[in-house]
Amino acid sequence: MNNLLLYSKPDCHLCEEMKIIVLKIRKEKNFNFQVININEDKLLYEKYREKIPVLELNGRIIAKFRIDEDKLKNCLLRN
């Protein structure tokens, strides 16, 4: 099963937009999904700071800032 991680932080409108897309696709496809708040981890905060949201599929970054539904579906199909 595919694992999606969304690196995010509170009050990030781009993060919310990406989360909405992921949750919409999750209604059609089966995968694990976890949101990681970078503010809760000093190393993640230093790594991603202003580069969020970052979407990772099975340990590989597939998107930064934005993703559309078609791209996410294609990434899930290839894995």
C-alpha positions as CSV (number, residue, x, y, z in Angstrom):
1,M,0.0,0.0,0.0
2,N,1.2,3.5,-0.8
3,N,2.1,5.9,2.0
4,L,1.7,9.6,1.6
5,L,3.2,12.2,4.0
6,L,2.3,15.8,3.9
7,Y,4.9,18.1,5.6
8,S,2.9,21.1,6.7
9,K,2.4,23.7,9.5
10,P,-0.6,25.5,10.9
11,D,-2.0,28.6,9.1
12,C,-0.5,27.5,5.8
13,H,-3.1,28.0,3.0
14,L,-1.1,26.1,0.4
15,C,-0.9,23.2,2.9
16,E,-4.6,23.2,3.3
17,E,-5.2,23.2,-0.4
18,M,-2.9,20.2,-0.9
19,K,-4.5,18.4,2.0
20,I,-8.0,18.9,0.4
21,I,-6.7,17.4,-2.9
22,V,-5.2,14.4,-1.2
23,L,-8.3,13.7,0.9
24,K,-10.5,14.0,-2.3
25,I,-8.3,11.4,-4.1
26,R,-8.3,9.2,-1.0
27,K,-12.0,8.7,-1.5
28,E,-11.2,7.0,-4.8
29,K,-7.9,5.3,-4.1
30,N,-6.6,3.4,-1.1
31,F,-3.5,4.7,0.6
32,N,-2.1,5.7,4.0
33,F,-2.0,9.4,4.6
34,Q,-0.3,11.3,7.4
35,V,0.2,15.0,8.0
36,I,3.4,16.0,9.7
37,N,3.6,19.4,11.5
38,I,7.1,20.7,10.9
39,N,6.8,23.0,13.9
40,E,6.9,20.0,16.2
41,D,10.3,18.8,15.0
42,K,13.3,21.1,14.9
43,L,15.1,19.2,12.2
44,L,12.1,19.1,9.9
45,Y,11.5,22.8,10.6
46,E,15.0,23.6,9.6
47,K,14.8,21.4,6.5
48,Y,11.4,22.7,5.2
49,R,10.8,26.0,6.9
50,E,9.3,28.0,4.0
51,K,9.4,25.2,1.4
52,I,6.0,23.7,2.4
53,P,3.8,22.0,1.7
54,V,5.9,19.0,0.6
55,L,4.2,15.8,-0.4
56,E,6.1,12.6,-0.2
57,L,5.0,9.2,-1.6
58,N,6.8,6.1,-0.3
59,G,9.8,8.2,0.8
60,R,10.1,10.2,-2.5
61,I,9.1,13.8,-2.8
62,I,6.5,14.1,-5.5
63,A,5.4,17.7,-5.0
64,K,6.3,21.0,-3.3
65,F,3.8,23.9,-2.9
66,R,1.1,22.6,-5.2
67,I,-0.2,19.4,-6.8
68,D,-3.2,18.8,-9.0
69,E,-5.5,15.8,-8.9
70,D,-4.2,14.3,-12.2
71,K,-0.6,14.4,-11.1
72,L,-1.3,12.8,-7.8
73,K,-3.4,10.0,-9.4
74,N,-0.6,9.3,-11.9
75,C,2.0,9.1,-9.1
76,L,-0.2,6.7,-7.2
77,L,-0.7,4.5,-10.2
78,R,3.1,4.3,-11.0
79,N,3.8,3.0,-7.5
